Amino acid sequence: MKIILAISVNVGIIRTYFEAEKNETFKGVNNMPNIHKPFIYTRKDYMNNTIDHKTFYSQLVRPSLVQFIKDTFGMKLLMSKKNDGHFNHIPLKKWDMINGNIHMPKKADWDMVEDYPTMAGLVCVLKAAARMAVEQEQQ
């Protein structure tokens, strides 16, 4: 895997770009940023409907978080017919119990999107990772 990071400072806001060669880690993951598209969409972009919920929270997901979700719940549960598309078949308590894992976005990640972690936002990140896991499996 080849990852290229380029960081520039623009009016005090760090903008990050990255490009990854297609491999198994990113297979089937849509909306992965590349060198030609800014990695950062801010909370303001989301609230102004410039981007959707999936795009905003997906940018905070690390590949290791996708794997953590697969290991925690298993693909059978994630792909269950009971899944309404929003993973509500998995109790909220279970999502809350795992939101402190080491694969979650760090403070700097939240700062880059001009947001901060809340219990609801952390669950959205976890469910974005679960959605990516399902998309990978369906490829």
N, C-alpha and C positions, 0 to 999 in steps of 0.2 A: 504494500500500500504506500502511496506517495501522498503526503499532505504538505501543501505549501501555505504558509501563513504570511500575510502581509498586513502590517499594522501601520496606520497613519493617524495623526492627530489632526482633527478638524474642529476648531473652536472648542477645544477641551473635551470633545467627545471622541472616544476611540472607536474607530470603525474597523471591523475585521472582515477579511475576505479569506476564503479558502477554496481549494480545489482538491478533489480526491479522485484518483483513478477509479473507474468502476471495478468493484470487487465484491466479494460476498458480504462484507460488512454493510455496504450501502445498497446492495441489490434490492430493488423494488421500493426504495424509499423515494417518494416524490418530494418536491420542494426542497431538496437539499441545495444549499447555497453553492455557488461557484465563484470563480475569480472575477467574472463579469457582472455579478449581481451583488449588491451590498448584503452582507450577512445580517445586518441589524435593521429590524423594523421596530419602531418604538411603540410603547403603550398608546401614545397619541395616534399613531397610524391605525392601530386596532380600533380605538374608540371612534375615530373618524370614518370607519368602514373602508379605509384604503386597503386593508388586508382582512382576511377572515380569522376566526378563532384558531383554526387548525394551523395556519401559517405562523401566527404569533407564537403559540406555545411550542410548535415543532422546532423552531429555531433554538430553543433552550435545551433540546434533547441531545444528549451525547450518545454515541454508539454503545458505550458501556451501559448506559441506562436501559437501552432497548434489550440488551442481553440480560440485564438484571431482572427486567420484567418477565422475560421468557422463563428464566430460571425460577422466579418466585411463583408465578401462576401456572406456568406450563401452557403450551400452545393449545392443548385440548380445551382448557377453560376459556382462553382468550378467543378461540374460534367457535365457541359453543353456539348452538342454534338459539340459545336464550339471549345471546348478545343483541341488544337493540341498536347497536352501532355506537353507543356511548359508554359501553361497559358497565351499565347499571345493574347487570346481573351479578356483579362483584360488589359486595356491600361496601359502603363508604368507609366504614370502620377499618376495613382491610387496606384501602388506599391510604388512609390517615396513618396507619401503623408503619408504613414503609416510606413515608415521605422524608425521613431523615437519613436515608442511605447516602453513601459517599459518592454516588454517581449523579446526584441532583445538581442543578445549576448552583454555582457559587455566587457570592455577593457581587463580584465583578460582572458576572453574566447578567444579573438583574439590573445592575447599574447601566450596562450598555443598552438595554432595552427601555431604560428610563422607567423602571418599575421596581417593585419590591415583593418579596415572597409573602403570600398569605396562605392560609390553609387551603382555600379554594384554588388559588393559583398553582400550588404545589400538586394538587390532584389533577389539574388540567395538564401539567407537564407529564405526570405519570401516565395519564390516559393518552396523551400524544405519543408517548413511547410505546404504549400498548398497540395503538393504531399502526405505528411503523412496523412493529413486530408482525402484526397480521398481514400487512402489505408485503413484507418480505416473504412470508410463508406462502402467499398466494402467487408469487412469481414463479 
